[in-house]
Amino acid sequence: MSNTKLILEYTQNLNLLYVEDDLTLLHTTKELLSMYFQNVDIATNGKEGLEKFIDGQKDSGDGYDLIITDINMPHCDGIDMSIDIRKINPNQAIVITTAHNEISYLQRAIEIGVDGFISKPINNEQLLNVFYKVSQAISDHKFVLEHVDMLEELNFQLEQKNKELAKKNTELEKSFRMLDTMVHKEQIAQTSTIEISPSKGLDNQYIHEQIDHLINDDLYELIELNSEIDLTIINILNSTDQITIDSIEILSSLFARYSSVLAYYNFFDELSASMSKFAKFIQENPLPKNMQTLENIFMLLESFSYVLSKWQTDLSHNEIDKINSLDASMISDMQTITNMWIENEDTLADTSLDDIFDF
C-alpha cells in the first residue's frame, strides 16, 4: 500500500500518541508520522505514555484515536501500558512495534487483542499498510458513533413531539366529552319536527324534496369538505407556533365552499350566511398574538368540526327531523370564535376554554 493520498483520507483527522524509549528512533519516526496524522504526541516509556493518555482524555474528551507503542521499555513496558489503557477505554486502537526477539511479549500482545503489529527495524511499506488498515477501522467506528448520536437525538425529539401530541389529544378528548353534553342538552330542547317559517312560504312537500336532494346530491360533498376542514385544523393544532397564511386561506376557502353548498337550501339561509361571513372574517383578520388564545381558538374550531360531522351522520341515517337542530349552536360557536379571534375583552374577559364549554 503506497498510495499516500488514499491513506491520508483516513489518517489526516486523527490524533496519535507514539511511545518509544529509543530517542533517535522516536524523533525520526515522529517526523514520518506527522506527515499522515493531524497531531502526534510522544512519550519515552509506558508510564509517561499512560499519563499522556489520561491527560489527553481529560483535555479533549476524545483522547487519542491511535496509540503506537514499543514493547520493551523501562519503568512500564508497552504491554502493561496497553492493558491499563484498555481498562480505561476498551475500544482504544493500539499498534505494537516489536523486534523479532520479543516473542514472549508478542504472545501477551495477541492475548490483549491489539489492532496491529509493526516489525523493527520499521519498514515504510509495512508501516503504511498498517496505517491504512487501522485508520480505516477507526474512521468506520467514528462514523457509526456519530450516526448513533444523531439517531438518539432524533428519537429524543420524536418522543418530545409525541408527548406534546398526546397532551393535545387529551385536551381535545376533554372538549369532545363536553361537546357531547352540549349536543345532548340542545337536542332535548329542540322539537322533533322542522319549524317552517310562514314568511318563507315553504310547505312540507317542498321541504322534503329539498332534503332528499341534499342527501342524494350534496351530502357526500359536505362530508368531504368537513374532512378537509378537520384535517387542516388538526395540522394547525400540531404546530400553532408556525401557522402559515396559506393554511388560514385554505381553512377560509373550505368554510366558504361549505357555505355555498348550504346556500342552495332555504332552510339553511341563516347558517349559510353566518358561515360565509365567518370564512371571510378569518381570511381578513390577523391571528391573535397570544399563543394560549390561539390554541383555544383552534381547539374550539376542532369541536365545531365535530358538531358538523355529527349533524352529517344524522342526515346520512335519514334523521331529517334533526336538520336544523344544531344551527343555533353552530352560529353561536362561530360568533364565540370570532370574538376570541379579535380578543374582544368585553365578551371574553377572564374566560378560558373550560368556561366556553361550561354548560
N, C-alpha and C positions, 0 to 999 in steps of 0.2 A: 504494500500500500504506500505509494509515493505521491499520491495526489494531495498536495498541501492544501489547495483550495477546498477540497471535499472534507478534509479533516477539520479545517478552521470553521466550517459550517456548524460543527458540533462543539468545538472547544472554545471559540472566541469569547463566549459569555460566561465561562466557568472560572471559579476561583480554586486555586491549587495550593496545597501545603506539601513541601518537599523536605524530607528528613534524611540527612546523610552526615556521618561523622568525618568522612574524608573531605577536608575543607577545599582542596583543589577541585575534586570531582563535584562538590556541592555548588561552587560558583560557576564552573564551566557548564554544568547541566542546567543550572538556573537560567543562564543566557539562552539556551536552546528552548527551554520550557516557556520562557517569556514570549517567544515568537508565536506560540499557539494559544496561550491562556490569557484571560483578561487580567488576572492578578496572581502572582506567585510569591508565597511566603516561604521562608526556610527555617529549619531548626537543625541543631547539630547532634541531638540524641533523642531517645524516646521520651525522656522526662520533659525536655523542653518542647518536644512535639505535642505531647498530651496537653501541656499548659497552653500552647498556642491554639490548639483545637478548642479547648474550653473557652478561652478568651474570645475566639472568633465567633462562637455561638452566642456569647453574651453581647458582643458589639453589634452584630448584624442580624442576629436571629436565625440566619440561614447557615452560617458557618462555611465550611469548605465543601465544594462539590466533589473533589477528589483529593486523596492523600496518596503520595508515592513515598515509600519508606524503605531504607536499607534494613536488613535483618540484624546483623551483628554489630551492636553499638554499645558504648559504655552507659552506665547509670540505669538505663532501661532499654532492652532490645526492642526491635521493631515488632516482634510478635506480641510481647506483653503490652506494648503501647496500643497495638491494634485491638487486643482483647478489651482493654479499658475503654477505648473509643467506641467499640461496638456495644458495650454496656450502656453507654450514653445514647448512641444513635445506631440501632441495629441495622439500618439501611445505608450506613456510610460506605461509600465506594472507596476501596483500598487496593493499591497495587504494590507488590513487593519487588524490590530489586535484590537479587541473590547471586552469590558465587557458586560454582559447581561443587565446592567442598562443604556446603552448608545443608547437607541432605536432611539432618535431624530437624533443623529449623524449618525446612521446606515442608516436611510432613506436618508440622504444627500449623503452618500457614494454610495448608489444604484443609485441615480439620476446622479451622475457624471460618473458612469459606471466603477467602479474599477474592477480588474480582479479576486479578491478572498477575502475571509474573514477567519481570524483565531481567534477563541474564546479564551478569557482569563479565567482562567489560561491556558497557552499554553499546548496543548496535543501533544506529539511527533507524534502519528499516524496521527492526523489531519494535523499537520504541514507538514509531508512528502507527504500526499495526495495532499495538495495544491501546494507544490513544484513541484510534478510530472506534474500536470495539467498545471500550469502556465509556467513552464520551457519548456515543450514540445511545447506549443504555441509560446513561444519566439523563440525557435530553428527553428520551421517551418517558422516563419516570416523572420528570418535571411536568411534561405535557399532561400526563394523566392527573397529577395532583392539581394542576391549575384548573382542569375541567371539572374535577370533583368539587373544588371550591365554588366554581361557577354554578354547578347543579345544586349544591347545597343552598346557595344564596337564592336561586330561582325557586327552590322548594319552600324556603322560608317566606319569600314574598307571596307565593301561592297560598300558603297556609294563612298568612295575614289577610289576604283578599277573601279567602273562604270564610274566615271569622267575621269579616265585615258584612259579607253577603248573608251569612246565617243570622246576624243581628238584624239586618234589614228585613229578611224573610219573617223573622219573629214579629217585628213591628207590623208588617203587612197582614200577617195572620190575625193579629190582635184587632187591626182595623176591620178585617173581613168579619170577624165574630161580632163586632159592634154593629157593622153594617147589616148583618143578618137580622139582628134585633130590630134595627130601624125599619127594614123592609117588612118584617112580620107585623110590627105595630101599624105601619101605614096601610098594609093590606086589610087589616081588621077594620081600620077606619073608613076604607073605601066601600062604596056599594058594589054589589056583584054585577051590576049592569052598566053599560056605557051611557053616560049622560049626554044627550044631544041638545045643543042649544037651538031653540026655535028660531033665533035670529039668523042662523046659518041656513035655514030652510032645508035641512037634511032629514031624510027618512030612514027607517030601519033597513029597507031593501038596498038603498044606495050605500049605507054603511057596510053592510055585509058583502056587497060586491067589491067595495074598495079593500076590505080586509082580505078577501080571497085573492085579490090582485097583489096585495102586499106580500102575503105568504108565498104565493106561487112564483112571483116575478122579482121581488126586490129583497126578500128576507135574506137570501144567501149573500147578496152583496153587502147588506148591513152587517152580517156576521163576519165577513171577510174584512170589512173596514174596521170593525171593533177589534179584531185580532191584531191588525196592524197598529191601531192606537195603543193597545195593551203592550205590545212588544216595544214600541217606541218609548212608552213611559217607563217600562222596566229597565231599558238600556240607559235612560237618563238617570233613573234612581241609582243605578250601579256606579255612576260617575258624576254626581251632582256638582263636583268641583271643576268639571271640564265640559260643561254644557255648551254645545255649539249653536250658532244661529241656524245652521242647516237643520238640526234636529227639531228646533222650535217651529221652523217653517213647515217641516214635514207633518208635525203634530197639528198645526193650524189647518193645513190643506186636508188632512184626514177628517177633522171635525167639519170642515166646510162641505166636503163631499157627502158625509153622513147627513148633514142638514139638508142638502139639496135633494137627497132621496126622500127624506121625510116630507119635504115641501110639496110632493105630489098628492099628499093626502090631507084633506081639510081638517080632520080631527087631530092633526099634529101641527097645526098652524103655530100655536104658542111655543111648543117645544122646538120646532124647526127654527123659528125666528130667534129664540134665545140662544140656540147652539150656533147659528150663523153669526150672531153678534159676539159670542164667546170666541169663535175661531178668529174673527177679525181682531178682537182685543189682544189675544196672546201673541199675535203676529206683530202688532204695532207698539206694544208696550215693553220696555226693557225689563229684564228679570230682576227680582229683588236682590239686594246685596247681602242680606242676612242669610247665611247658609242654613240655619235651622228653619227659617221661614220657607226657604226654597225646598228643603226636604219635605216639609209638611204639605206644601202645595202638591208635589208630585205623588205623595202618598194618598192624598185626597183624590187626585186625578185617577190613581190606580183603583181606588174604591168606586169612583164614578164609572169607570170602565166595567167594573164588576157588576154594578147595577144594570148597565146596558146588556151585559151577557145574560143575566138572569131574566130580563124582560124578553130578550130574543128567544131564550129557551122556552118561556111560557108560550110565545107565539108559535114556535115550531111544534109544540104539543097541542096547538089549536085552542089554547086557552084564551080566546078572544075577549072574554069578559075582563081581562086584566090589561087591555090595550092602553088605557090612559092612567092606570093605577099609580104609576111611578113618575108621571110628568112633573107634578109639583115638587117632588123630592129632587129630581134631576135639575130642574130650573133653579131651585134653592142652592144646590151644590155648586152649580156654575157661578152663581152670584157670590157665594162664600169664597170660592177660589179667586174670583175677580178682586174681591176686597183684600184678600191676603196678598195677591199679586202686587197691588198698588200700596200695600201696607197701610190700609185705612185704619188709623188709630181709633176713630170713633166707633167703628164696628168691631175691631179685633183687639182692643186694649186688654192686656192681661189674659189673652185667650191662647190656650195651647191646642194641639191636635186632639188631645183627650177630651177637651171641653167641647170641640166641634161634634164629637161622637157621643156626647153625654146626653142620653135620651131618658 
